[in-house]
Amino acid sequence: MVRLGGFSRVFPSLLGLVLLSGCATGKKYWIPRNQPPEVVNMETTGYCKCGKCCGWKRNWKFKPVVAYGPTKGQPKAVGITATGTLADWGTIAADTRYYPFGTIMHIPGYGWGRVEDIGGGIKGMHIDLYFPSHRKALEWGREWKKVKVWKPQ
């Protein structure tokens, strides 16, 4: 048996600190210290990068294309948001008339996120939260949450 001394007691705390700081996920959200959050009751739904959630299908060449609408048949960059970032945990789709790109939100039960995407069915007080799988997005379902919002200044 190997004794690690005090390190075995400190290591779990250090790991927790790294995970909470955003180093493990690569995403950091800077909240203005002088701006209190606006608390908004919002309808939240989940989405992933699949064709059902994002409106794309594969053409006869097996390439992803837009499935419907004015750009039907045009090439689709799967997993890329309206701002050009790669969709990941914390990516939020919102109605940018109410919540512009860069708006930071904290959603109970989901965590922190930033508005980086839009969606055809996302209107008004409704946000769509990114999940890594279709199953996880469906598990979230449709929930009303009291969301803390910090709009960009």
Biotite code that builds the C-alpha atoms (Angstrom):
import biotite.structure as struc

atoms = struc.array([
    struc.Atom([0.000, 0.000, 0.000], chain_id="A", res_id=1, res_name="MET", atom_name="CA", element="C"),
    struc.Atom([1.381, 3.401, -0.997], chain_id="A", res_id=2, res_name="VAL", atom_name="CA", element="C"),
    struc.Atom([0.809, 6.357, 1.289], chain_id="A", res_id=3, res_name="ARG", atom_name="CA", element="C"),
    struc.Atom([0.516, 9.701, -0.418], chain_id="A", res_id=4, res_name="LEU", atom_name="CA", element="C"),
    struc.Atom([0.551, 11.690, 2.793], chain_id="A", res_id=5, res_name="GLY", atom_name="CA", element="C"),
    struc.Atom([-1.281, 15.001, 2.680], chain_id="A", res_id=6, res_name="GLY", atom_name="CA", element="C"),
    struc.Atom([-1.561, 14.935, -1.114], chain_id="A", res_id=7, res_name="PHE", atom_name="CA", element="C"),
    struc.Atom([-4.385, 12.365, -1.025], chain_id="A", res_id=8, res_name="SER", atom_name="CA", element="C"),
    struc.Atom([-6.447, 14.784, 1.065], chain_id="A", res_id=9, res_name="ARG", atom_name="CA", element="C"),
    struc.Atom([-5.618, 17.839, -1.076], chain_id="A", res_id=10, res_name="VAL", atom_name="CA", element="C"),
    struc.Atom([-5.997, 16.235, -4.532], chain_id="A", res_id=11, res_name="PHE", atom_name="CA", element="C"),
    struc.Atom([-9.827, 15.929, -4.515], chain_id="A", res_id=12, res_name="PRO", atom_name="CA", element="C"),
    struc.Atom([-10.088, 19.609, -3.557], chain_id="A", res_id=13, res_name="SER", atom_name="CA", element="C"),
    struc.Atom([-7.694, 20.636, -6.339], chain_id="A", res_id=14, res_name="LEU", atom_name="CA", element="C"),
    struc.Atom([-9.578, 18.550, -8.884], chain_id="A", res_id=15, res_name="LEU", atom_name="CA", element="C"),
    struc.Atom([-12.862, 20.162, -7.840], chain_id="A", res_id=16, res_name="GLY", atom_name="CA", element="C"),
    struc.Atom([-11.314, 23.618, -8.130], chain_id="A", res_id=17, res_name="LEU", atom_name="CA", element="C"),
    struc.Atom([-10.042, 22.889, -11.664], chain_id="A", res_id=18, res_name="VAL", atom_name="CA", element="C"),
    struc.Atom([-13.425, 21.559, -12.779], chain_id="A", res_id=19, res_name="LEU", atom_name="CA", element="C"),
    struc.Atom([-15.335, 24.501, -11.324], chain_id="A", res_id=20, res_name="LEU", atom_name="CA", element="C"),
    struc.Atom([-12.951, 27.055, -12.812], chain_id="A", res_id=21, res_name="SER", atom_name="CA", element="C"),
    struc.Atom([-13.797, 26.098, -16.378], chain_id="A", res_id=22, res_name="GLY", atom_name="CA", element="C"),
    struc.Atom([-10.316, 24.767, -17.221], chain_id="A", res_id=23, res_name="CYS", atom_name="CA", element="C"),
    struc.Atom([-11.646, 21.288, -17.902], chain_id="A", res_id=24, res_name="ALA", atom_name="CA", element="C"),
    struc.Atom([-14.425, 22.452, -20.220], chain_id="A", res_id=25, res_name="THR", atom_name="CA", element="C"),
    struc.Atom([-12.588, 25.269, -21.960], chain_id="A", res_id=26, res_name="GLY", atom_name="CA", element="C"),
    struc.Atom([-15.550, 27.647, -21.551], chain_id="A", res_id=27, res_name="LYS", atom_name="CA", element="C"),
    struc.Atom([-15.450, 30.655, -19.273], chain_id="A", res_id=28, res_name="LYS", atom_name="CA", element="C"),
    struc.Atom([-18.236, 33.137, -18.760], chain_id="A", res_id=29, res_name="TYR", atom_name="CA", element="C"),
    struc.Atom([-17.371, 36.616, -17.542], chain_id="A", res_id=30, res_name="TRP", atom_name="CA", element="C"),
    struc.Atom([-20.178, 38.193, -15.543], chain_id="A", res_id=31, res_name="ILE", atom_name="CA", element="C"),
    struc.Atom([-20.016, 41.972, -15.024], chain_id="A", res_id=32, res_name="PRO", atom_name="CA", element="C"),
    struc.Atom([-19.604, 42.560, -11.275], chain_id="A", res_id=33, res_name="ARG", atom_name="CA", element="C"),
    struc.Atom([-21.666, 45.755, -11.334], chain_id="A", res_id=34, res_name="ASN", atom_name="CA", element="C"),
    struc.Atom([-24.584, 44.207, -13.247], chain_id="A", res_id=35, res_name="GLN", atom_name="CA", element="C"),
    struc.Atom([-27.119, 42.245, -11.185], chain_id="A", res_id=36, res_name="PRO", atom_name="CA", element="C"),
    struc.Atom([-28.838, 39.417, -13.060], chain_id="A", res_id=37, res_name="PRO", atom_name="CA", element="C"),
    struc.Atom([-32.291, 39.784, -14.532], chain_id="A", res_id=38, res_name="GLU", atom_name="CA", element="C"),
    struc.Atom([-34.386, 36.789, -13.405], chain_id="A", res_id=39, res_name="VAL", atom_name="CA", element="C"),
    struc.Atom([-36.763, 35.643, -16.142], chain_id="A", res_id=40, res_name="VAL", atom_name="CA", element="C"),
    struc.Atom([-39.271, 32.782, -16.142], chain_id="A", res_id=41, res_name="ASN", atom_name="CA", element="C"),
    struc.Atom([-38.474, 30.985, -19.425], chain_id="A", res_id=42, res_name="MET", atom_name="CA", element="C"),
    struc.Atom([-39.561, 27.929, -21.306], chain_id="A", res_id=43, res_name="GLU", atom_name="CA", element="C"),
    struc.Atom([-36.500, 25.716, -21.832], chain_id="A", res_id=44, res_name="THR", atom_name="CA", element="C"),
    struc.Atom([-36.114, 22.850, -24.279], chain_id="A", res_id=45, res_name="THR", atom_name="CA", element="C"),
    struc.Atom([-33.167, 20.716, -25.330], chain_id="A", res_id=46, res_name="GLY", atom_name="CA", element="C"),
    struc.Atom([-31.526, 20.175, -28.700], chain_id="A", res_id=47, res_name="TYR", atom_name="CA", element="C"),
    struc.Atom([-28.552, 18.330, -30.148], chain_id="A", res_id=48, res_name="CYS", atom_name="CA", element="C"),
    struc.Atom([-26.800, 18.514, -33.513], chain_id="A", res_id=49, res_name="LYS", atom_name="CA", element="C"),
    struc.Atom([-28.873, 15.734, -35.123], chain_id="A", res_id=50, res_name="CYS", atom_name="CA", element="C"),
    struc.Atom([-31.038, 16.247, -38.191], chain_id="A", res_id=51, res_name="GLY", atom_name="CA", element="C"),
    struc.Atom([-34.294, 16.045, -36.202], chain_id="A", res_id=52, res_name="LYS", atom_name="CA", element="C"),
    struc.Atom([-33.243, 18.863, -33.892], chain_id="A", res_id=53, res_name="CYS", atom_name="CA", element="C"),
    struc.Atom([-31.454, 21.083, -36.408], chain_id="A", res_id=54, res_name="CYS", atom_name="CA", element="C"),
    struc.Atom([-33.392, 20.564, -39.633], chain_id="A", res_id=55, res_name="GLY", atom_name="CA", element="C"),
    struc.Atom([-30.873, 18.817, -41.861], chain_id="A", res_id=56, res_name="TRP", atom_name="CA", element="C"),
    struc.Atom([-30.731, 15.569, -43.822], chain_id="A", res_id=57, res_name="LYS", atom_name="CA", element="C"),
    struc.Atom([-28.287, 13.811, -46.102], chain_id="A", res_id=58, res_name="ARG", atom_name="CA", element="C"),
    struc.Atom([-28.512, 14.234, -49.872], chain_id="A", res_id=59, res_name="ASN", atom_name="CA", element="C"),
    struc.Atom([-27.890, 11.528, -52.476], chain_id="A", res_id=60, res_name="TRP", atom_name="CA", element="C"),
    struc.Atom([-24.124, 12.101, -52.065], chain_id="A", res_id=61, res_name="LYS", atom_name="CA", element="C"),
    struc.Atom([-24.556, 11.460, -48.309], chain_id="A", res_id=62, res_name="PHE", atom_name="CA", element="C"),
    struc.Atom([-23.616, 15.089, -47.567], chain_id="A", res_id=63, res_name="LYS", atom_name="CA", element="C"),
    struc.Atom([-25.588, 17.073, -44.945], chain_id="A", res_id=64, res_name="PRO", atom_name="CA", element="C"),
    struc.Atom([-27.957, 19.654, -46.456], chain_id="A", res_id=65, res_name="VAL", atom_name="CA", element="C"),
    struc.Atom([-30.714, 21.926, -45.114], chain_id="A", res_id=66, res_name="VAL", atom_name="CA", element="C"),
    struc.Atom([-33.938, 19.884, -45.018], chain_id="A", res_id=67, res_name="ALA", atom_name="CA", element="C"),
    struc.Atom([-36.537, 22.656, -45.447], chain_id="A", res_id=68, res_name="TYR", atom_name="CA", element="C"),
    struc.Atom([-37.106, 26.386, -45.775], chain_id="A", res_id=69, res_name="GLY", atom_name="CA", element="C"),
    struc.Atom([-35.709, 28.942, -48.215], chain_id="A", res_id=70, res_name="PRO", atom_name="CA", element="C"),
    struc.Atom([-32.232, 27.338, -48.224], chain_id="A", res_id=71, res_name="THR", atom_name="CA", element="C"),
    struc.Atom([-33.509, 23.764, -48.675], chain_id="A", res_id=72, res_name="LYS", atom_name="CA", element="C"),
    struc.Atom([-30.847, 21.579, -50.287], chain_id="A", res_id=73, res_name="GLY", atom_name="CA", element="C"),
    struc.Atom([-27.965, 23.946, -49.482], chain_id="A", res_id=74, res_name="GLN", atom_name="CA", element="C"),
    struc.Atom([-24.928, 22.474, -47.673], chain_id="A", res_id=75, res_name="PRO", atom_name="CA", element="C"),
    struc.Atom([-25.259, 22.382, -43.866], chain_id="A", res_id=76, res_name="LYS", atom_name="CA", element="C"),
    struc.Atom([-22.324, 22.675, -41.455], chain_id="A", res_id=77, res_name="ALA", atom_name="CA", element="C"),
    struc.Atom([-23.463, 20.204, -38.783], chain_id="A", res_id=78, res_name="VAL", atom_name="CA", element="C"),
    struc.Atom([-22.747, 21.280, -35.207], chain_id="A", res_id=79, res_name="GLY", atom_name="CA", element="C"),
    struc.Atom([-21.797, 24.866, -36.120], chain_id="A", res_id=80, res_name="ILE", atom_name="CA", element="C"),
    struc.Atom([-23.842, 27.630, -34.470], chain_id="A", res_id=81, res_name="THR", atom_name="CA", element="C"),
    struc.Atom([-25.118, 30.857, -36.003], chain_id="A", res_id=82, res_name="ALA", atom_name="CA", element="C"),
    struc.Atom([-22.089, 32.658, -34.518], chain_id="A", res_id=83, res_name="THR", atom_name="CA", element="C"),
    struc.Atom([-19.714, 30.165, -36.140], chain_id="A", res_id=84, res_name="GLY", atom_name="CA", element="C"),
    struc.Atom([-18.711, 28.336, -32.953], chain_id="A", res_id=85, res_name="THR", atom_name="CA", element="C"),
    struc.Atom([-18.873, 24.590, -32.421], chain_id="A", res_id=86, res_name="LEU", atom_name="CA", element="C"),
    struc.Atom([-21.987, 23.670, -30.437], chain_id="A", res_id=87, res_name="ALA", atom_name="CA", element="C"),
    struc.Atom([-21.066, 22.257, -27.034], chain_id="A", res_id=88, res_name="ASP", atom_name="CA", element="C"),
    struc.Atom([-22.482, 22.040, -23.517], chain_id="A", res_id=89, res_name="TRP", atom_name="CA", element="C"),
    struc.Atom([-23.469, 25.586, -22.569], chain_id="A", res_id=90, res_name="GLY", atom_name="CA", element="C"),
    struc.Atom([-24.525, 26.633, -26.071], chain_id="A", res_id=91, res_name="THR", atom_name="CA", element="C"),
    struc.Atom([-27.936, 28.313, -25.980], chain_id="A", res_id=92, res_name="ILE", atom_name="CA", element="C"),
    struc.Atom([-30.249, 29.071, -28.902], chain_id="A", res_id=93, res_name="ALA", atom_name="CA", element="C"),
    struc.Atom([-32.480, 32.083, -28.260], chain_id="A", res_id=94, res_name="ALA", atom_name="CA", element="C"),
    struc.Atom([-34.568, 34.750, -29.957], chain_id="A", res_id=95, res_name="ASP", atom_name="CA", element="C"),
    struc.Atom([-31.879, 37.386, -30.526], chain_id="A", res_id=96, res_name="THR", atom_name="CA", element="C"),
    struc.Atom([-34.459, 40.181, -30.528], chain_id="A", res_id=97, res_name="ARG", atom_name="CA", element="C"),
    struc.Atom([-34.720, 39.587, -26.764], chain_id="A", res_id=98, res_name="TYR", atom_name="CA", element="C"),
    struc.Atom([-31.352, 37.972, -25.945], chain_id="A", res_id=99, res_name="TYR", atom_name="CA", element="C"),
    struc.Atom([-28.498, 39.006, -28.278], chain_id="A", res_id=100, res_name="PRO", atom_name="CA", element="C"),
    struc.Atom([-25.501, 36.800, -29.018], chain_id="A", res_id=101, res_name="PHE", atom_name="CA", element="C"),
    struc.Atom([-23.153, 36.769, -26.046], chain_id="A", res_id=102, res_name="GLY", atom_name="CA", element="C"),
    struc.Atom([-25.910, 36.903, -23.404], chain_id="A", res_id=103, res_name="THR", atom_name="CA", element="C"),
    struc.Atom([-24.834, 34.820, -20.390], chain_id="A", res_id=104, res_name="ILE", atom_name="CA", element="C"),
    struc.Atom([-27.455, 32.717, -18.588], chain_id="A", res_id=105, res_name="MET", atom_name="CA", element="C"),
    struc.Atom([-27.582, 30.412, -15.600], chain_id="A", res_id=106, res_name="HIS", atom_name="CA", element="C"),
    struc.Atom([-30.288, 27.751, -15.872], chain_id="A", res_id=107, res_name="ILE", atom_name="CA", element="C"),
    struc.Atom([-31.157, 25.701, -12.749], chain_id="A", res_id=108, res_name="PRO", atom_name="CA", element="C"),
    struc.Atom([-30.505, 22.016, -13.416], chain_id="A", res_id=109, res_name="GLY", atom_name="CA", element="C"),
    struc.Atom([-28.383, 22.746, -16.525], chain_id="A", res_id=110, res_name="TYR", atom_name="CA", element="C"),
    struc.Atom([-25.772, 25.291, -15.481], chain_id="A", res_id=111, res_name="GLY", atom_name="CA", element="C"),
    struc.Atom([-24.066, 28.167, -17.269], chain_id="A", res_id=112, res_name="TRP", atom_name="CA", element="C"),
    struc.Atom([-24.454, 28.995, -20.932], chain_id="A", res_id=113, res_name="GLY", atom_name="CA", element="C"),
    struc.Atom([-24.100, 31.675, -23.572], chain_id="A", res_id=114, res_name="ARG", atom_name="CA", element="C"),
    struc.Atom([-26.427, 32.581, -26.450], chain_id="A", res_id=115, res_name="VAL", atom_name="CA", element="C"),
    struc.Atom([-24.539, 31.508, -29.583], chain_id="A", res_id=116, res_name="GLU", atom_name="CA", element="C"),
    struc.Atom([-27.328, 30.119, -31.759], chain_id="A", res_id=117, res_name="ASP", atom_name="CA", element="C"),
    struc.Atom([-30.818, 30.777, -33.102], chain_id="A", res_id=118, res_name="ILE", atom_name="CA", element="C"),
    struc.Atom([-33.614, 28.438, -34.066], chain_id="A", res_id=119, res_name="GLY", atom_name="CA", element="C"),
    struc.Atom([-36.729, 28.597, -36.217], chain_id="A", res_id=120, res_name="GLY", atom_name="CA", element="C"),
    struc.Atom([-39.024, 27.632, -33.330], chain_id="A", res_id=121, res_name="GLY", atom_name="CA", element="C"),
    struc.Atom([-37.302, 29.762, -30.690], chain_id="A", res_id=122, res_name="ILE", atom_name="CA", element="C"),
    struc.Atom([-39.433, 32.860, -30.108], chain_id="A", res_id=123, res_name="LYS", atom_name="CA", element="C"),
    struc.Atom([-39.753, 35.218, -27.149], chain_id="A", res_id=124, res_name="GLY", atom_name="CA", element="C"),
    struc.Atom([-39.175, 33.799, -23.653], chain_id="A", res_id=125, res_name="MET", atom_name="CA", element="C"),
    struc.Atom([-37.996, 30.404, -24.923], chain_id="A", res_id=126, res_name="HIS", atom_name="CA", element="C"),
    struc.Atom([-34.445, 29.078, -25.030], chain_id="A", res_id=127, res_name="ILE", atom_name="CA", element="C"),
    struc.Atom([-33.028, 25.866, -26.445], chain_id="A", res_id=128, res_name="ASP", atom_name="CA", element="C"),
    struc.Atom([-30.168, 24.238, -24.504], chain_id="A", res_id=129, res_name="LEU", atom_name="CA", element="C"),
    struc.Atom([-27.513, 22.144, -26.243], chain_id="A", res_id=130, res_name="TYR", atom_name="CA", element="C"),
    struc.Atom([-27.040, 18.517, -25.184], chain_id="A", res_id=131, res_name="PHE", atom_name="CA", element="C"),
    struc.Atom([-24.427, 16.084, -26.530], chain_id="A", res_id=132, res_name="PRO", atom_name="CA", element="C"),
    struc.Atom([-27.037, 13.473, -27.532], chain_id="A", res_id=133, res_name="SER", atom_name="CA", element="C"),
    struc.Atom([-30.615, 13.368, -28.758], chain_id="A", res_id=134, res_name="HIS", atom_name="CA", element="C"),
    struc.Atom([-31.544, 11.122, -25.830], chain_id="A", res_id=135, res_name="ARG", atom_name="CA", element="C"),
    struc.Atom([-30.261, 13.676, -23.291], chain_id="A", res_id=136, res_name="LYS", atom_name="CA", element="C"),
    struc.Atom([-32.127, 16.499, -25.076], chain_id="A", res_id=137, res_name="ALA", atom_name="CA", element="C"),
    struc.Atom([-35.366, 14.478, -24.939], chain_id="A", res_id=138, res_name="LEU", atom_name="CA", element="C"),
    struc.Atom([-34.786, 13.659, -21.255], chain_id="A", res_id=139, res_name="GLU", atom_name="CA", element="C"),
    struc.Atom([-34.647, 17.399, -20.504], chain_id="A", res_id=140, res_name="TRP", atom_name="CA", element="C"),
    struc.Atom([-37.991, 17.820, -22.260], chain_id="A", res_id=141, res_name="GLY", atom_name="CA", element="C"),
    struc.Atom([-39.824, 21.124, -21.918], chain_id="A", res_id=142, res_name="ARG", atom_name="CA", element="C"),
    struc.Atom([-39.457, 22.872, -18.570], chain_id="A", res_id=143, res_name="GLU", atom_name="CA", element="C"),
    struc.Atom([-40.191, 26.334, -17.240], chain_id="A", res_id=144, res_name="TRP", atom_name="CA", element="C"),
    struc.Atom([-37.249, 27.671, -15.232], chain_id="A", res_id=145, res_name="LYS", atom_name="CA", element="C"),
    struc.Atom([-36.318, 30.892, -13.464], chain_id="A", res_id=146, res_name="LYS", atom_name="CA", element="C"),
    struc.Atom([-33.226, 31.833, -15.478], chain_id="A", res_id=147, res_name="VAL", atom_name="CA", element="C"),
    struc.Atom([-30.612, 34.401, -14.421], chain_id="A", res_id=148, res_name="LYS", atom_name="CA", element="C"),
    struc.Atom([-29.667, 36.575, -17.399], chain_id="A", res_id=149, res_name="VAL", atom_name="CA", element="C"),
    struc.Atom([-26.728, 38.934, -18.006], chain_id="A", res_id=150, res_name="TRP", atom_name="CA", element="C"),
    struc.Atom([-26.982, 40.749, -21.351], chain_id="A", res_id=151, res_name="LYS", atom_name="CA", element="C"),
    struc.Atom([-23.817, 42.053, -22.996], chain_id="A", res_id=152, res_name="PRO", atom_name="CA", element="C"),
    struc.Atom([-23.147, 45.725, -22.354], chain_id="A", res_id=153, res_name="GLN", atom_name="CA", element="C"),
])
